Structures are given as C-alpha cells and as structure tokens.
Amino acid sequence: MFKSKKIAGLLFVFALITGSAAIAQTPAMPQQQKVDVDVSDAELSKFAKAYQGLRMMNQEVNQKMMKTVQDGGLEVQRFNEIHQASQDPNKEVEASEEELEKHKTILAEIEGMQGDFQKKMETTIKDQGLTLERFEKLSMALQTDQELQTRLQKMMQKGQG
C-alpha cells in the first residue's frame, strides 16, 4: 500500500474523529462530474443498509481512536493539530519532543487498526450483496445526483434501508 494512500485513508478517519461527515468520499476526484447509474430500489435498499452499517462502525472506530489518542497522553484536538502540521509543509505547530513522540506512537497504533477496520467495512458491504466497486460507484453517484440522494433519504426515513 502506498504511504500517500495510507495517509489519505487516515485523513478520512481523522475527519471522522473531528465530526466531518463524508462517507466514501474519494480525495482523488478533482472535479465532481455527475455519475450516471441506473439503480433499482432493491439495490438502493442494499446500499442504504450497508451505509447504515458503516456509519455504526465509524462511530465505534471513532470512539476507539479517541480512546487511543487519550490513552496515548494527548487530547484529540492537540493530536489533530500536530498531525495536520506533520502532513502540511505550510502549517506549523509548536510541539514539544514529548508531544511529537506521543503523536508518533499513537499514529502507529491507529495505523495498525486500519487494516481491521478496512476488512470490516468490506464485509459489511459484501454482506448486503454489493461489490466494493458497485458501492463506490453508488457513493460517487450520490455525491452528484440530487434525485438519487432524495430516493435514498426517503428510503432511509421509511426504514426500508
């Protein structure tokens, strides 16, 4: 796995810690063109169930990661400040050697969790009868297709998803 991909995945997870909502958003999409897909209600229902499963899983992972950060001796906000500065050459943060060492240790622990989390995500999607590729395609379509978003929201409100 490429280091940049691993970091992109971690940044997605850190966005989850800080409360940013963006499930299945891919950082490599420079412009959002509408993705046309034909989606039956049955398939959209499968997507909704997988999506809800992933949201629940994300909450669990967020709690685990926040606990890991706190157990490692840093507040979540401080960890994120140090992490963002370590990823962006234009950002600077005053951090002691001790804080930098704690950040490094915590980051290694969180990276270790990522593989398990990825497998659980894949299983959740596959358990609903979708391939990962189809789930990603539907996710991308939902980012740009208002009609599809409305269908999904109505379905989830009715409890079909």
N, C-alpha and C positions, 0 to 999 in steps of 0.2 A: 504494500500500500504506500502511495506517495505521501511524503510528510505534509505537503500542502493540502491533500485530501483529508488527511487525518485532522489537520488544524481546522479545515472548513467544517468537518463534522463536529469537532469540539466547539467551534464558534456557534454552530447551530444549537448545541446542547447548552452552551453558556447563555445564549439568547433565551432559552427556556428557563434557566435559573432566574434571569432578570425579569421574566414575565412577558417578553416579546412573543407574540403568537405568530408562527409562520410554519405550519407543518408542511413538510415535503417541499419547502422552497429550495430551489437549487441556486447556489451562488454563481453558477456559470451561465446564467441567462441574461445577456446584456440588455436586450430589449424584449418586452413582453408582446409577442405576436399571438393573436388568437389561435388556440389549438382546437381544430375541429375534430370532434369524435362523436360517433353515434353511441349513445349509452341508453340501454334499456332500464326500466325501473328496477328490474331484478338485479342488474349489475350495479346500479347506483345504490341499492339497498346493501349489497355486499360491501361496497366501498364505505358506506356510512358506518356499518358495523366494525369494519377494520379501523376506520378513522377514530371511532369512539374508543376502541381497544387501545389504540396508540396514545390517545390523549390520557387515558388512565395510567398507562405505562409511563408516559412522560412525567406525570405527577409523582409517581413512585421514584423514578430516576432523579428528578429534581430534589426530592427530599433526601435521597441517598447522597447525592453530590453535595448538597448544602451541609449535611452532617459531616461528610468527608472533609470539606473545607474548614468547618468549625473545629472538628476534632484535630485537624492539622495545625490549628493555632491562629487562623486568620478569620476575619469577618468576611462574608460573601462579597460585599461591596469592595472591600480592600483587595481581595483576591482578584476580582474582575478588573479593578484599576491596574494592578500590576500586570495581569495577563494581557490586557489591551495594549499597554505600553510595550510589552515584550513583542507584540505582533506588529506594531505600527512604528516605523522609524521616525515618524513625525510627532509621536506622542512621547512625553517624558513623565516619569513619576519618581518622586523621592521615595526610595525604599532602602531599608537597612539590609545588610548582608543576611541577617537572620530572617527577614521577611522574604527575601529572594530565595533563600534556601527552603523555607516553608512552602513557597509557591511551587518550586521545582518538585518537591516531594509530593505535594497534593496533586499536581498536574499528572505526574507519573501514575498515581493511584487512579485518577479519573480516566486516564487513557486506558488503563487496564480494564476498567468497567465497560469500555466502549464496545468491545467485541461481543460480550454477552448481551448487551443492550441491542446491538445490531441483529444478532440471531433471534432474539425475542420479537423484534419488530417484523422480521421476515416471516417468522412463524405465525404471528398474528394476522398478517396479510394473507398468507397462503391458506390459513385455516378458514378464511371466508371464501375460498375458491378463486382468488385472484392471483395473477403472477405479479412479481415485483415490477416488471416493466409496465404492465397494464395499470397498476396502482399509481406509478409515477406519471404515466400519460394522463390519467384521470385527474391527478393532483394539479398538473400543469394546465389542463383544460379548465379546471375550476378556478384557477387564478385569473383567467381572462374571459370566461364565458358567464355572463350575468344570468342567463336563463338556466344554465346548469346549476349555478350556485343557488338560485331560487328553488329549483326542484329538490336539491339536497336539503336545504333548510326546511322546506315543508315536510319532507320525508322524516327528518330527524325530529321535528316538532310533533309529528303524529306518532312517533315511537316505532316506526317501521324499521328505522335504521339501527 
